[in-house]
Amino acid sequence: MQAMIGVALILALFLGSGAPALAEPFEEGLEAYAKGDYATALEHWRPLAEQGLADAQSSLGWMYAEGEGVREDDAEAARWYRKAAEQGLARAQYNLGVVYDDGVGVPEDDAEAAKWFRKAAEQGLARAQYNLGVMHTAGVGVQKDELEAAKWFRMAAEQGYAPAQSNLGFAYATGAGVPGDDAEARKWYRKAADQGYGEAVQWFREAADLGDAVAQHELGVMYAEGRGLDRSHAEAVKWYRLAALQGHAAAQTDLGGMYARGEGVFQDWIQAYAWFDVAAANGNQDAVRMRNMVARDLTDEQFAAAIALAREYMEKYRTK
């Protein structure tokens, strides 16, 4: 329920504003709402809303929008959102922007939607910052401006908002409003993918399918750790291997680790040693330590086989 996000924080700020007499019944309504007792919440919030309490007005608008304890009424929802929004309540400004954007309870009006998103965005509301960025990207309700879009995406992304992180990654990947920078693109896509955001995960998959070694390694990590994807050691090995064959040192190290642990492949100390050795030659310091650990447990015969395989891999997959 997006409109209710941050209620506790807003309540805390309100309690410090010198009006505790209204704050206490609002909190009682909040507790009732959380329990699904909408009738009691309404009993507390309607009088407060009529007295001008912005939090109550916004919450009452949400109840009308969702039909919780009242008959669903989009126009009434918009009316209460407006009252709270005009008092400067960021989440009400955001919700009013949404109803204008969708044309629900009010005539659809992109410029009006952008106006209210901006007011909420300037107060730091990440969802509003993201929506304003999208509008500047498409030139809907505002002038098309990639610089402005990237600015708002960054603000929301830095608050951890996954859709904005994904869009900022795309901006860096395409040079839209920011200098093209593949490393920055991957950084922001990775942050969004770690939260399971589908579009970012899809970007890594598409880049991996096109042969991007960094994306292949990242996709392997996602599968290995279950970040944004269902955990699968077999899939992790597949993507680590594809990147390792291109000389990606971190992927070579991770592939060696899979062989050492027997995850997604049969345990094979000789393969593990060989991949660690070539990764070490490619500059991965973790691989040096892991190679030496494996070497201590090898028989003389296994060590000879590992050295031979490592030499073969050095010829094919060493990049430094």
Secondary structure as UniProt FT lines:
FT   HELIX           2..4
FT   TURN            5..6
FT   HELIX           7..15
FT   TURN            16..18
FT   HELIX           20..34
FT   TURN            35..36
FT   HELIX           38..50
FT   TURN            51..52
FT   HELIX           54..66
FT   HELIX           74..85
FT   TURN            86..88
FT   HELIX           90..102
FT   HELIX           110..122
FT   TURN            123..124
FT   HELIX           126..138
FT   HELIX           146..157
FT   TURN            158..160
FT   HELIX           162..174
FT   HELIX           182..194
FT   TURN            195..196
FT   HELIX           198..209
FT   TURN            210..211
FT   HELIX           213..225
FT   HELIX           233..244
FT   TURN            245..247
FT   HELIX           249..261
FT   HELIX           269..281
FT   TURN            282..283
FT   HELIX           285..296
FT   HELIX           300..317
//
